[in-house]
Amino acid sequence: MAHLLLLLPSMSYRGEAFIDAANRVGASLTIAGDAPPNFLEQSPKSFLTLDLYNPSKALSTVMEFAKTSPIDVVLGVNDQTAVLAATISKTLQLTSNSIDSVRAASNKQMMRRLLQKEGLPCPNFIVVGIGEKPEDVVQQATFPCVLKPLTLSGSCGVIRADDQESFQNAFIRIRYLLQTFQGPEQEVADRQILIEDFIPGIEVALEGLLTNNMFHPLALFDKPDPLDGPYFEETIYVTPSRLPPETQTRMTESLAKAARAIGLQEGPVHGELRINDQGIWVIEVAARSIGGKCSRMLEFGTGRSLEELILLHALGQDLPSLDLKTGAGGVMMIPIPQEGVLERVDGQEEAQQVPGVEELVMTAKPGDQLIPLPEGKRYLGFILARGTHPAEVEETLRESHRQLTVVMKPQPQSVVPPKTFRV
C-alpha cells in the first residue's frame, strides 16, 4: 500500500477531505504538522509532529521518519507546505514539481517576473521591504494600486489605495501584520510588500490538474460579489461559470500558459484571474488545490472528489473522468463582521433549512477571538449549496446567509457592551 505524507497546518480545513480520499483510493496516510487537528485526537499514531515554519528542521524530522516508514508521495495543502513538500520530495528522490517552480507560485514577485518574461499580461509592480518609509515609497506608486504581502494568501493583508493617505495607511497596516508573523528563520520575502496597479474587471477562480505537463481544467468558479477593494474578502464561489464559452476557453489557456511559465508540470493548480477590455490577467497561480471547504462542491466522473483525483494522480494511478457532475454548486465563505470574541451564531437551523443548502459548517467556535480581513486569516464558516442553475445556487447561498445573526462579545479589556451584527 502506497504511503502518503500530508503536510497539514493545524488551522487548515483540508485534512478530513484528504483522509477520506486516502481511504477511498487505498493509500496509507500520515498527517504531519505543527499540531494535531481536532479530528485526529482519537488516532495519534497517524500524526507526525513537524515544525512547518522551520524548513530545515522539518526536513530532518521527515528524513528520520522515512527510515522506518518509507514515503511514496508528499503533498502540501497551502502555499507554504507545497514548497516544503517539493523540498522533501527532492531529498527523498520522489516525483514532484521542481522546488523553484513551487516557490515561484508562492512568491508574487517571482511569479510576476516569469509571467512578464512569457509575455502574459501583468500589472506594473514594485517590491519594497517593510523597513522602508511609506512617505518615500508612495512617490513610486500609481493610483489606484494594490498593496499585498509578497508571500501570504487568501487576501490576507491585501489593501487597495486610491491616494497618498490611503497608501500610507495601508503600508503601515501591512507592515504591522508582517511583523506579527516574524520568526527566527523568516525569509526576506516574508518581510516585503508588493505594490502593483489595480486591475479592474470580473474575477474568477480556476481549478486544474497538470498531468505530463498538460493542463486539464476541472472547475471554473464565478465570484458574483465584486472584488474592487479596499479589501478583497471573497465570499461566494459558484460553478459552472456563466461567462461565455469562448471567454472560459481563453481563461483556461491563460492559466495553462502561466503554469508553464513558472515551471509547474504535475499536480493541482489553483488560479485567480481577471478579465477586462485589455484582456485576461492571471492574478495568482498556486501549486495546490482550492482552499477552505470549497472542494466539497466538486464531484467528478462516477462520484470522485477533487482530493481523490489529486491522490490518484500523485500515486500514478489511472484517473476517472475529469468532467464535473451535472448541475450547479457553490459555496459561501461566511465573512467575519467585526473583530471580537464570538458569543454565538443564531439562525443556523433556519439557514440549513433553506431549500438547496447541502451543508452549513461553522468553523469558528464560541469563545474564539475573530479578526476580519485584511488582518484575518479565517472565515466564520461555510455554506454549501447545489441546484440546477448557477443563479439558483447563488440566491440559495445569499438567502441562507441572511438567516444568520452573529453575536460578538467585547474583548476582555473592552467596556463596550455586546453588539449584534446582521450578516
C-alpha positions as CSV (number, residue, x, y, z in Angstrom):
1,M,0.0,0.0,0.0
2,A,1.4,3.4,-1.0
3,H,2.3,5.7,1.9
4,L,1.3,9.4,1.6
5,L,2.7,12.1,3.8
6,L,0.2,15.1,4.0
7,L,1.6,18.4,5.3
8,L,-1.3,20.0,7.1
9,P,-1.2,23.2,9.2
10,S,-3.4,22.9,12.3
11,M,-5.7,25.7,11.1
12,S,-6.3,24.1,7.7
13,Y,-9.8,23.0,6.7
14,R,-8.5,20.4,4.3
15,G,-7.5,17.4,6.5
16,E,-10.7,15.5,6.7
17,A,-11.3,15.6,2.9
18,F,-7.8,14.2,2.3
19,I,-8.2,11.5,4.9
20,D,-11.5,10.4,3.3
21,A,-9.8,10.4,-0.1
22,A,-6.9,8.4,1.1
23,N,-9.2,5.7,2.4
24,R,-11.1,5.6,-0.9
25,V,-8.0,5.2,-3.1
26,G,-6.4,2.7,-0.7
27,A,-3.4,4.8,0.5
28,S,-1.8,4.7,3.9
29,L,-1.8,8.3,5.2
30,T,0.4,10.1,7.8
31,I,-0.5,13.7,8.6
32,A,2.4,15.9,9.6
33,G,2.0,19.4,11.1
34,D,2.6,21.8,13.9
35,A,-0.2,20.3,16.0
36,P,-2.8,17.6,15.6
37,P,-6.1,18.9,14.2
38,N,-9.1,18.1,16.3
39,F,-10.4,15.3,14.2
40,L,-7.2,13.4,14.8
41,E,-7.4,13.3,18.6
42,Q,-8.5,9.7,18.6
43,S,-5.8,8.4,16.2
44,P,-2.5,10.0,17.3
45,K,-0.4,7.3,15.6
46,S,-1.3,8.8,12.2
47,F,0.2,12.1,13.1
48,L,3.8,13.3,12.8
49,T,4.8,16.5,14.7
50,L,6.6,18.8,12.3
51,D,7.8,22.3,12.6
52,L,6.3,23.7,9.4
53,Y,7.8,27.1,10.0
54,N,11.4,25.8,10.1
55,P,12.1,24.0,6.8
56,S,15.5,22.6,7.7
57,K,14.2,21.2,10.9
58,A,11.1,19.8,9.3
59,L,13.2,18.1,6.6
60,S,15.4,16.5,9.2
61,T,12.4,15.2,11.1
62,V,10.9,13.7,7.9
63,M,14.1,12.1,6.8
64,E,14.4,10.3,10.2
65,F,10.8,9.2,10.0
66,A,11.2,7.9,6.5
67,K,13.9,5.5,7.7
68,T,11.3,3.3,9.3
69,S,8.2,4.4,7.4
70,P,9.1,4.8,3.7
71,I,7.2,7.6,1.9
72,D,5.9,7.4,-1.6
73,V,4.2,10.8,-2.0
74,V,4.4,14.1,-0.2
75,L,1.6,16.7,-0.6
76,G,1.1,20.1,0.9
77,V,-2.3,21.8,1.2
78,N,-1.3,25.5,1.1
79,D,1.5,27.6,-0.5
80,Q,4.0,27.2,2.4
81,T,3.6,23.4,2.7
82,A,3.6,23.0,-1.1
83,V,7.2,24.4,-1.1
84,L,8.2,22.1,1.8
85,A,6.6,19.1,0.1
86,A,8.7,19.8,-3.0
87,T,11.8,20.1,-0.9
88,I,11.1,16.8,0.9
89,S,10.3,15.1,-2.3
90,K,13.5,16.1,-4.0
91,T,15.5,14.9,-1.0
92,L,13.7,11.6,-1.0
93,Q,14.0,11.4,-4.8
94,L,10.3,11.3,-5.3
95,T,8.5,12.6,-8.3
96,S,7.3,16.2,-7.8
97,N,7.4,19.7,-9.3
98,S,10.7,21.5,-9.0
99,I,11.4,23.5,-5.8
100,D,11.9,26.6,-7.9
101,S,8.6,26.3,-9.7
102,V,6.6,25.8,-6.5
103,R,8.5,28.6,-4.8
104,A,7.7,30.9,-7.7
105,A,4.0,30.0,-7.3
106,S,4.1,31.1,-3.7
107,N,6.1,34.3,-4.3
108,K,4.2,37.1,-6.1
109,Q,7.4,38.8,-7.3
110,M,8.9,35.7,-8.8
111,M,5.6,34.8,-10.4
112,R,5.1,38.2,-11.9
113,R,8.6,38.3,-13.4
114,L,8.1,34.9,-15.0
115,L,4.7,35.8,-16.4
116,Q,6.2,39.0,-17.9
117,K,9.0,37.0,-19.4
118,E,6.5,34.9,-21.3
119,G,4.6,38.0,-22.5
120,L,1.5,37.4,-20.4
121,P,-0.5,40.5,-19.3
122,C,0.9,41.6,-15.9
123,P,0.3,44.8,-13.9
124,N,3.2,47.1,-13.3
125,F,4.7,46.4,-9.8
126,I,7.5,47.2,-7.4
127,V,8.6,45.3,-4.2
128,V,9.8,47.1,-1.1
129,G,10.8,46.0,2.4
130,I,8.7,46.7,5.4
131,G,11.5,48.8,6.8
132,E,11.0,51.4,4.1
133,K,9.3,54.7,4.9
134,P,5.8,54.8,3.4
135,E,6.1,58.5,2.7
136,D,9.0,57.7,0.4
137,V,7.6,54.6,-1.2
138,V,4.3,56.4,-2.1
139,Q,6.2,58.6,-4.6
140,Q,6.7,55.5,-6.7
141,A,3.0,54.5,-6.7
142,T,0.4,54.9,-9.5
143,F,-3.2,55.1,-8.3
144,P,-5.3,53.1,-7.9
145,C,-2.9,50.4,-6.7
146,V,-3.0,47.4,-4.5
147,L,-0.6,46.6,-1.7
148,K,-0.1,43.0,-0.7
149,P,2.3,40.8,1.3
150,L,4.7,39.0,-1.0
151,T,4.0,35.6,0.3
152,L,0.7,35.5,2.1
153,S,-2.5,34.1,0.5
154,G,-6.3,34.2,1.0
155,S,-6.4,38.0,0.6
156,C,-4.7,38.4,3.9
157,G,-3.1,41.9,4.0
158,V,-4.3,42.9,0.6
159,I,-5.5,46.5,0.5
160,R,-6.3,48.9,-2.3
161,A,-5.1,52.5,-2.1
162,D,-6.5,55.4,-4.2
163,D,-4.4,58.2,-2.9
164,Q,-1.3,59.0,-0.8
165,E,-3.1,59.0,2.5
166,S,-4.8,55.6,2.0
167,F,-1.5,54.2,0.6
168,Q,0.5,55.2,3.7
169,N,-2.2,53.8,6.0
170,A,-2.3,50.5,4.1
171,F,1.5,50.3,4.2
172,I,1.6,50.7,7.9
173,R,-1.1,48.1,8.5
174,I,0.6,45.5,6.3
175,R,4.0,46.2,8.0
176,Y,2.5,45.7,11.4
177,L,0.8,42.5,10.2
178,L,4.0,41.0,8.8
179,Q,5.9,42.0,12.0
180,T,3.5,39.8,14.0
181,F,4.4,36.8,11.8
182,Q,8.2,37.2,12.1
183,G,10.1,34.2,13.3
184,P,13.8,33.4,13.7
185,E,14.1,31.8,10.3
186,Q,11.7,34.1,8.4
187,E,12.9,34.7,4.8
188,V,13.4,38.1,3.3
189,A,10.4,37.6,1.1
190,D,8.1,37.3,4.2
191,R,9.1,40.9,5.1
192,Q,8.3,42.5,1.7
193,I,5.3,44.2,0.2
194,L,4.3,44.0,-3.5
195,I,2.7,47.2,-4.8
196,E,1.0,46.8,-8.2
197,D,-1.5,48.6,-10.4
198,F,-5.1,47.7,-9.6
199,I,-6.6,45.6,-12.3
200,P,-10.4,46.2,-12.7
201,G,-12.7,43.6,-14.0
202,I,-14.6,40.3,-13.4
203,E,-12.7,37.9,-11.2
204,V,-12.9,34.1,-11.3
205,A,-11.1,31.1,-9.8
206,L,-10.0,28.2,-12.0
207,E,-9.1,24.8,-10.7
208,G,-7.0,22.5,-12.8
209,L,-4.7,19.4,-12.8
210,L,-1.4,19.1,-14.6
211,T,-0.6,15.6,-15.9
212,N,2.5,15.1,-18.0
213,N,2.8,18.9,-18.4
214,M,-0.7,19.0,-19.8
215,F,-3.3,21.3,-18.1
216,H,-6.7,19.9,-17.6
217,P,-9.4,22.4,-16.4
218,L,-11.6,21.0,-13.6
219,A,-13.9,23.8,-12.5
220,L,-14.3,27.5,-13.2
221,F,-15.8,29.4,-10.4
222,D,-17.6,32.7,-10.8
223,K,-17.2,35.2,-8.0
224,P,-20.5,37.2,-8.2
225,D,-19.6,39.7,-5.5
226,P,-17.4,42.5,-6.9
227,L,-13.8,42.5,-5.6
228,D,-12.8,46.1,-6.0
229,G,-11.4,46.9,-2.5
230,P,-10.4,48.5,-0.3
231,Y,-10.2,44.9,1.0
232,F,-10.7,41.7,-1.1
233,E,-12.7,39.4,1.1
234,E,-14.0,36.5,-1.0
235,T,-17.5,35.3,-0.2
236,I,-19.4,33.3,-2.9
237,Y,-18.0,30.8,-5.5
238,V,-20.3,29.3,-8.0
239,T,-19.7,26.7,-10.7
240,P,-20.2,26.2,-13.6
241,S,-19.3,29.7,-14.8
242,R,-21.9,31.9,-16.5
243,L,-19.3,33.5,-18.7
244,P,-19.4,32.9,-22.5
245,P,-17.7,29.6,-23.6
246,E,-15.1,31.5,-25.6
247,T,-14.1,33.5,-22.5
248,Q,-13.9,30.4,-20.4
249,T,-11.6,28.8,-23.1
250,R,-9.3,31.9,-23.1
251,M,-9.1,31.8,-19.3
252,T,-8.1,28.1,-19.3
253,E,-5.5,28.8,-22.0
254,S,-4.1,31.8,-19.9
255,L,-3.7,29.7,-16.7
256,A,-2.1,26.9,-18.6
257,K,0.4,29.3,-20.1
258,A,1.0,30.8,-16.6
259,A,1.6,27.4,-15.0
260,R,4.0,26.6,-17.8
261,A,5.8,29.9,-17.4
262,I,6.6,29.3,-13.8
263,G,7.7,25.7,-14.5
264,L,4.9,23.6,-13.0
265,Q,4.4,20.3,-14.6
266,E,2.4,18.0,-12.4
267,G,-0.4,18.1,-9.8
268,P,-3.1,20.6,-8.8
269,V,-3.1,24.2,-9.9
270,H,-5.4,26.9,-8.5
271,G,-5.6,30.2,-10.4
272,E,-7.2,33.6,-9.8
273,L,-7.9,35.5,-13.0
274,R,-9.5,38.8,-14.0
275,I,-10.9,39.8,-17.4
276,N,-11.5,43.3,-18.7
277,D,-11.2,45.2,-22.0
278,Q,-7.5,44.8,-22.0
279,G,-7.5,41.0,-21.8
280,I,-7.2,38.2,-19.3
281,W,-4.9,38.8,-16.3
282,V,-3.5,36.0,-14.2
283,I,-3.5,37.4,-10.7
284,E,-2.4,34.3,-8.8
285,V,-1.1,30.8,-9.7
286,A,-0.8,28.3,-6.8
287,A,0.7,24.8,-6.9
288,R,-2.1,23.4,-4.7
289,S,-5.8,22.9,-4.8
290,I,-8.5,25.3,-3.8
291,G,-8.6,26.1,-0.1
292,G,-11.2,26.0,2.7
293,K,-14.1,23.6,2.2
294,C,-14.8,24.8,-1.4
295,S,-13.8,21.4,-2.9
296,R,-16.8,19.8,-1.3
297,M,-18.9,21.2,-4.2
298,L,-16.8,19.4,-6.8
299,E,-17.7,15.8,-7.9
300,F,-16.1,14.2,-10.9
301,G,-17.0,11.2,-13.1
302,T,-18.6,8.5,-11.0
303,G,-18.5,10.4,-7.8
304,R,-14.8,11.1,-7.2
305,S,-13.8,14.1,-5.1
306,L,-11.1,16.6,-6.0
307,E,-8.9,15.2,-3.3
308,E,-9.3,11.7,-4.8
309,L,-8.2,13.0,-8.2
310,I,-5.1,14.6,-6.7
311,L,-4.1,11.4,-4.8
312,L,-4.8,9.1,-7.8
313,H,-2.6,11.3,-9.9
314,A,0.1,11.6,-7.3
315,L,0.1,7.8,-6.9
316,G,0.4,7.3,-10.6
317,Q,-3.0,5.5,-10.9
318,D,-5.5,5.9,-13.7
319,L,-7.7,8.9,-13.5
320,P,-11.5,8.7,-13.9
321,S,-13.4,11.2,-16.0
322,L,-12.5,14.8,-15.2
323,D,-15.9,16.0,-16.1
324,L,-17.9,17.7,-13.3
325,K,-21.2,16.2,-12.1
326,T,-24.1,17.9,-13.9
327,G,-25.9,20.7,-12.2
328,A,-24.5,23.7,-10.3
329,G,-22.8,24.0,-6.9
330,G,-21.5,26.8,-4.8
331,V,-20.0,27.8,-1.5
332,M,-20.2,30.9,0.6
333,M,-17.2,31.6,2.9
334,I,-19.0,33.3,5.7
335,P,-17.2,36.6,6.5
336,I,-16.4,37.8,10.0
337,P,-18.3,41.0,10.6
338,Q,-16.1,42.6,13.2
339,E,-13.2,41.9,15.5
340,G,-14.1,40.5,18.8
341,V,-14.9,37.3,20.7
342,L,-17.6,35.1,19.2
343,E,-20.5,34.5,21.5
344,R,-22.9,32.6,19.3
345,V,-24.4,32.5,15.8
346,D,-28.2,32.5,15.7
347,G,-30.3,31.2,12.9
348,Q,-28.2,28.2,12.0
349,E,-31.2,25.8,11.8
350,E,-33.1,28.3,9.5
351,A,-30.0,28.7,7.3
352,Q,-29.6,25.0,7.0
353,Q,-33.3,24.5,6.0
354,V,-33.2,26.9,3.0
355,P,-34.0,24.7,0.0
356,G,-30.8,23.8,-1.9
357,V,-28.5,24.1,1.1
358,E,-26.4,20.9,1.4
359,E,-24.4,21.8,4.4
360,L,-23.7,24.6,6.9
361,V,-20.3,24.3,8.6
362,M,-19.4,26.7,11.4
363,T,-15.6,26.5,11.8
364,A,-15.4,29.3,14.3
365,K,-16.5,28.3,17.8
366,P,-17.9,30.3,20.7
367,G,-15.0,31.9,22.6
368,D,-12.8,32.2,19.5
369,Q,-11.1,35.6,19.0
370,L,-12.1,36.6,15.5
371,I,-10.3,39.1,13.2
372,P,-11.8,40.2,9.8
373,L,-9.7,40.9,6.7
374,P,-7.3,42.3,5.9
375,E,-5.6,41.2,9.1
376,G,-7.6,38.0,9.5
377,K,-6.8,34.6,8.0
378,R,-10.0,32.6,8.6
379,Y,-13.7,32.6,8.0
380,L,-16.7,32.2,10.3
381,G,-17.7,29.1,8.4
382,F,-19.0,27.8,5.1
383,I,-22.4,27.3,3.4
384,L,-22.6,24.7,0.6
385,A,-25.4,24.5,-1.8
386,R,-26.5,22.7,-5.0
387,G,-29.1,23.4,-7.6
388,T,-30.0,23.2,-11.3
389,H,-28.5,26.5,-12.4
390,P,-25.7,28.8,-11.1
391,A,-28.1,31.7,-10.5
392,E,-30.3,29.5,-8.3
393,V,-27.3,28.4,-6.2
394,E,-26.1,31.9,-5.8
395,E,-29.5,33.0,-4.4
396,T,-29.7,30.0,-2.2
397,L,-26.4,30.9,-0.6
398,R,-27.5,34.5,-0.1
399,E,-30.8,33.5,1.4
400,S,-29.2,31.1,3.8
401,H,-26.7,33.7,4.8
402,R,-29.5,36.2,5.6
403,Q,-30.8,33.8,8.2
404,L,-27.6,34.1,10.3
405,T,-27.0,36.6,13.1
406,V,-23.6,36.8,14.6
407,V,-23.4,37.9,18.3
408,M,-20.0,39.2,19.4
409,K,-18.7,39.9,22.9
410,P,-16.4,42.8,23.6
411,Q,-12.8,41.8,24.2
412,P,-11.8,41.3,27.9
413,Q,-10.3,44.8,28.1
414,S,-13.2,46.5,26.4
415,V,-16.0,48.3,28.2
416,V,-18.2,48.4,25.1
417,P,-21.5,46.5,25.5
418,P,-22.1,43.4,23.4
419,K,-23.0,44.1,19.8
420,T,-25.1,42.1,17.4
421,F,-24.4,42.2,13.7
422,R,-26.7,41.1,10.9
423,V,-24.6,39.3,8.3
